[in-house]
Amino acid sequence: MKTEVKNKKRRKYRKHKKDIPSLINRNDLVDKLIKSLSEMSGYSGNQLYEVTTHDASWWRSIAVYILVQEFEWTQEASGKAFGISAAAVNHILNKFDNILEKDEADIRLKPYLEKAINDVVL
């Protein structure tokens, strides 16, 4: 019996520094994102960086996902902003893509993503 191999859609990978978005307000963007997530989560900004509990890492993962998907940061740059390796960022992106494909995304993820993006953009 042959097993059927499922082909995954590959994410674009930037190889050159010139492809990294040149943002003058890079620190402001991360600060606004941390402020928004700290209001939603109840953690302070420093706790989101330092605490290693499952809840805090979930909120960091949301921040990394927003930076990569909405603001087109590279996986490496968004990982460096939160002290995460590029491989871990790739794992986070795959995990959130799988969640967004399912029905549970309406409860677990979408409201937080939308509010955080609106807080940063507005």
C-alpha positions in Angstrom: 0.0 0.0 0.0 1.2 3.4 -0.9 0.7 6.2 1.5 -0.4 9.5 0.1 1.9 12.4 0.8 0.2 15.7 1.5 2.0 18.6 -0.1 2.1 21.6 2.2 2.0 25.1 0.9 5.4 26.7 1.4 5.8 30.1 2.9 7.9 32.7 1.1 11.3 33.1 2.6 13.3 36.3 2.3 17.0 35.6 1.6 18.4 39.2 1.2 18.6 42.0 3.6 17.1 44.4 1.0 13.9 42.4 1.3 13.5 43.3 5.1 11.0 46.1 5.4 12.7 49.3 6.3 10.6 50.7 9.1 11.7 53.9 10.8 9.2 53.2 13.6 10.2 49.6 14.2 10.4 50.0 18.0 7.2 52.0 18.1 5.4 49.2 16.2 6.6 46.5 18.7 5.8 48.8 21.7 2.2 49.3 20.4 1.8 45.6 19.9 3.1 44.7 23.3 0.9 47.4 24.9 -2.2 46.0 23.1 -1.4 42.4 24.0 -0.7 43.3 27.7 -4.1 45.0 27.9 -5.8 41.8 26.6 -3.7 39.3 28.5 -3.3 40.9 31.9 0.5 40.5 31.7 2.8 43.5 31.9 5.1 44.3 28.9 8.1 42.9 30.8 6.3 39.8 31.7 5.4 39.1 28.1 9.1 39.1 27.3 10.4 37.2 30.4 7.8 34.8 31.7 8.0 31.3 30.3 4.6 30.0 31.2 2.3 28.6 28.5 0.0 31.6 28.6 2.7 34.2 28.2 4.3 32.2 25.3 0.8 32.1 23.6 0.6 35.9 23.6 4.2 36.2 22.3 3.2 33.8 19.6 0.3 36.0 18.6 2.7 39.0 18.4 5.1 37.1 16.2 2.3 36.0 13.9 1.1 39.5 13.5 4.5 40.9 12.7 5.2 38.3 10.1 1.7 38.1 8.4 0.4 41.6 8.7 3.5 43.8 8.7 5.7 41.5 6.5 8.6 41.2 8.8 11.0 38.3 8.2 10.8 35.3 10.5 14.2 36.0 11.8 13.5 39.7 12.5 10.2 39.0 14.3 11.9 36.2 16.3 14.7 38.5 17.4 12.2 41.0 18.6 10.9 38.4 21.1 14.0 36.2 21.6 12.7 33.3 19.5 14.6 31.4 16.9 13.5 31.5 13.2 12.7 27.8 13.4 10.4 28.4 16.3 8.7 31.3 14.4 8.1 28.9 11.5 6.5 26.4 13.9 4.3 29.2 15.3 3.2 30.3 11.8 2.3 26.7 10.9 0.4 26.2 14.1 -1.6 29.4 13.7 -2.4 28.7 10.1 -3.8 25.3 11.1 -5.9 26.9 13.8 -7.2 29.5 11.4 -8.3 26.8 9.0 -10.5 25.2 11.7 -13.7 26.5 13.2 -12.1 27.0 16.6 -10.3 30.1 15.3 -13.4 32.2 15.8 -13.1 31.8 19.6 -9.4 31.3 20.3 -7.6 33.5 17.9 -9.5 35.8 15.5 -10.8 38.4 18.1 -7.4 38.8 19.6 -5.7 39.2 16.2 -8.2 41.7 15.0 -8.0 43.8 18.1 -4.2 43.8 18.3 -3.9 44.8 14.6 -6.4 47.6 15.0 -4.6 48.9 18.1 -1.3 49.0 16.2 -2.6 50.4 13.0 -4.9 53.0 14.5 
